[in-house]
Amino acid sequence: MPKKDKYALGEKLQKITLDFLELLITASNKSKDKKYPFMELASTKLEVLKITIRLSHEVKAIPTSKYHSLEERLQEIGRMLGGWINSIKTP
């Protein structure tokens, strides 16, 4: 990431990612009936992360190859998170 973007977008990406991980860890340590609110917040954080990465690509802070790699990984994480949320919602 270029130096001019490292402190603004780079730090924002780090914060969002750490918040996302914290929510996942918190949810994994809760009982099944208390996981859902944390999973919903994690889903929201994931969407914010996707948008921030897209913005980083649009301002040329992330090369296209790196962007595509990140997007593929985020899509897979989104599918796994969605599956986890659905498993919690079903009795």
C-alpha positions as CSV (number, residue, x, y, z in Angstrom):
1,M,0.0,0.0,0.0
2,P,1.5,3.4,-0.9
3,K,2.7,5.5,2.0
4,K,0.0,8.2,1.4
5,D,-2.8,5.6,1.8
6,K,-1.1,3.4,4.5
7,Y,-2.2,5.6,7.5
8,A,-5.7,6.4,6.4
9,L,-7.0,3.3,4.6
10,G,-4.4,0.9,5.9
11,E,-5.3,1.6,9.5
12,K,-9.0,1.6,8.8
13,L,-8.7,-1.8,7.2
14,Q,-6.7,-3.1,10.1
15,K,-9.3,-1.8,12.6
16,I,-12.2,-3.3,10.7
17,T,-10.5,-6.7,10.3
18,L,-9.6,-6.8,14.0
19,D,-13.2,-5.8,15.0
20,F,-14.5,-8.6,12.7
21,L,-12.2,-11.2,14.3
22,E,-13.1,-10.1,17.8
23,L,-16.8,-10.5,17.0
24,L,-16.2,-14.0,15.5
25,I,-14.2,-15.0,18.6
26,T,-16.8,-13.6,20.9
27,A,-19.6,-15.4,19.1
28,S,-17.7,-18.7,19.2
29,N,-17.4,-18.5,23.0
30,K,-21.1,-17.8,23.5
31,S,-23.9,-20.4,23.9
32,K,-25.9,-21.0,20.8
33,D,-28.8,-18.8,21.9
34,K,-26.5,-15.9,22.5
35,K,-24.4,-16.1,19.3
36,Y,-26.8,-14.5,16.9
37,P,-26.3,-10.8,17.8
38,F,-22.5,-11.1,17.5
39,M,-22.9,-13.0,14.2
40,E,-25.1,-10.2,12.8
41,L,-22.6,-7.6,13.8
42,A,-19.8,-9.6,12.2
43,S,-21.8,-9.8,9.0
44,T,-22.1,-6.0,9.0
45,K,-18.3,-5.7,9.7
46,L,-17.6,-8.0,6.8
47,E,-19.7,-5.8,4.4
48,V,-17.9,-2.7,5.6
49,L,-14.6,-4.5,5.0
50,K,-15.6,-5.4,1.5
51,I,-16.6,-1.8,0.7
52,T,-13.3,-0.5,2.2
53,I,-11.2,-2.9,0.2
54,R,-13.2,-1.9,-3.0
55,L,-12.5,1.8,-2.2
56,S,-8.8,1.0,-1.7
57,H,-8.7,-0.6,-5.1
58,E,-10.6,2.4,-6.7
59,V,-8.1,4.9,-5.4
60,K,-5.3,2.6,-6.6
61,A,-4.0,1.8,-3.1
62,I,-4.3,-1.9,-3.8
63,P,-3.2,-3.5,-7.1
64,T,-5.9,-5.3,-9.1
65,S,-4.4,-8.7,-8.6
66,K,-4.4,-8.3,-4.8
67,Y,-7.9,-6.9,-4.9
68,H,-9.2,-9.9,-6.8
69,S,-7.5,-12.3,-4.4
70,L,-8.9,-10.4,-1.4
71,E,-12.4,-10.3,-2.9
72,E,-12.4,-14.1,-3.5
73,R,-11.4,-14.7,0.1
74,L,-14.0,-12.3,1.4
75,Q,-16.7,-14.0,-0.6
76,E,-15.7,-17.4,0.8
77,I,-15.7,-15.9,4.3
78,G,-19.1,-14.5,3.7
79,R,-20.5,-17.9,2.6
80,M,-19.0,-19.5,5.7
81,L,-20.4,-16.8,7.9
82,G,-23.8,-17.1,6.3
83,G,-23.8,-20.8,6.9
84,W,-22.9,-20.3,10.5
85,I,-25.7,-17.7,10.9
86,N,-28.2,-20.1,9.3
87,S,-27.2,-23.0,11.5
88,I,-27.8,-20.8,14.6
89,K,-31.2,-19.7,13.4
90,T,-32.5,-23.2,12.8
91,P,-33.5,-25.1,16.0
